[in-house]
Amino acid sequence: MNILVTGATGYIGKRLIPLLLNNGHHIFCPVRDKKRAEVYYQNKEQITLIEADFLQADTLKKIPKNIDAAYYLIHSMSNSAREFHLLEEKCALNFKRFAENTTIEQVIYLSGITNDTVLSKHLLSRKNVENTLASNKYALTTFKAGIIVGSGSASFEIIRDLVEKLPVMVAPKWLNTKTQPIGIRDVLSFLSNALKHKKLYNKSYDIFGPEVLTYKEMLLQFANVRKLKRWILTIPVMTPKLSSYWLYFVTSTSYKLASSLVNSMGVEVIGKKSDINNILKIKPMQYKKAVELAFKKIEQNSIISSWKDSYISSGKLKNYVHEFINVPEYGCFKDIKSRNLKNRNKAINRIWSIGGETGWYYGTFLWKIRGFIDQFFGGAGLRRGRRHPTELNAGDALDFWRVIYANKEQGKLLLYAEMILPGEAWLEFKIEGNTLKQTATFRPKGLPGRLYWYAVMPFHWFVFNGMINNINKK
């Protein structure tokens, strides 16, 4: 079958597509940044990438109309908590108008459980999208999931940060909110097994794990899996704003995403029972089992997708990494270092391992201070780390940088700064013949940008010299 998958570079999409390929389907992926998507899906004959944006209806004309079924996995939680619901509604409406003029028979939509009488803005938006997608031209199948537990998921990584960083937690009262978490493997089973299942046409189902847990119980069970002793005290006086700051400073989430999550975490996420498990022959796993499986993926360095690689993890980039691939020359300050190569392969391997737990090869405490300052002013800081210890692809998050270009054969890596700066910054590593070249470029914004460059110049001399020397050492 010809299957349309929206959100192909997102957390769910990158995990669902391999399952669909294994079943012999041809996948059409409308993506906003085709060059970024090509990195994930290169050499896949069964995948057709189309550059299209569901916020811009005119771009959808490029998508073929001979499609059998579609997955709607677009989630515009965006960089602004004030506007994401408007973006979600616009995307859904444009998708519906497009789909109604194709041969699509079924649309499968992944939403969130929305059974509480009082819903957050985020969950209300998810419910509104479901209503918008409903059509008499195609059948809509909606799965409403509880908290999704899997390596790289936002909820998993936030809980992991809290448990592994804080032996004792003084936490907001919403930690007593009840929820029904579900493993990512079960979510993918529901999505893939529902394809062209006519009994599910124009139906909506809650999908959830077998346990009702509070967020506090989830944290304690997570700690049990990690063999850690943790103590949690919940207090009633912590406001949503303070709760958001608490999540932001302790975990790797951005402040705006933390605000959206806090608003949702006060809402009970309890699913309505149905016969969907029997229909699709799926028995959802328990929460601890999902956590254990997630850590197996982490230990094997086989995390397929991570929410940290999405643009909302910093809020600085919007859609296209390749827009930043041409490093500017005019009006820029540059710090250029070059060394005669001692060992090409070792130098490349060190470059491709930079950041995260490996660090930046020189002045680690200075990088940590810069990361703390960035986080204090609302930036990403060094908390995001990296998805894989030795692999880098265009679009990946790398501490407070974003990978713009990565070609190991050429020996070229280009990073764009997502830290809070009075300007823009690039960091490039490039091997030319027998020379390793390291270039830091800064394009200042007004007088504050120029003052910033001169203020950090002495630190750059030590840090950048030490970094290239250690990358190039035997």
Buried (B, 14 or more C-beta within 10 A) or exposed (E): BBBBBBBBBBBBBBBBBBBBBEEEBBBBBBBBBBBBBBBBBEEBEEBBBBBBBBBEBEBBEEBEEEBBBBBBBBBBBBBEBEEBBEBBBBBBBBBBEBBEEBEBBBBBBBBBBBBBEEBBBBBBBBBBBBEBBBBEEBBBBBBBBBBBBBBBBBBBBBBBBBBEEBEEBEBBBBBBBEBBBBBBBBBBBBBBBBBBBEEBBBBBBBBBBBBBBBBBBBBBBBBBBBEEEBEBEBEEEBEBEEBBBBBBBBBBBBBBBBBBBBBBBBBBBBBEEEEBBEBBEBEBBBBBBBBBBBBEBBEEEEBBBBBBBBBBBBBBBEEBBBEBBEBEEEEBBEBEBBBEBEEEEBBBEBBBBBBBEBBBBBBEEBBBEBBEEBBEEEBBBBBBBBBBEEEBBBBBBBBBBBBBBBEBEEBBBBBBBBBBBBBBBBBBBBBEEEEBBBBBBBBBEEEEBBEBBEEBEEEBEEBBBBBBEEBBEE
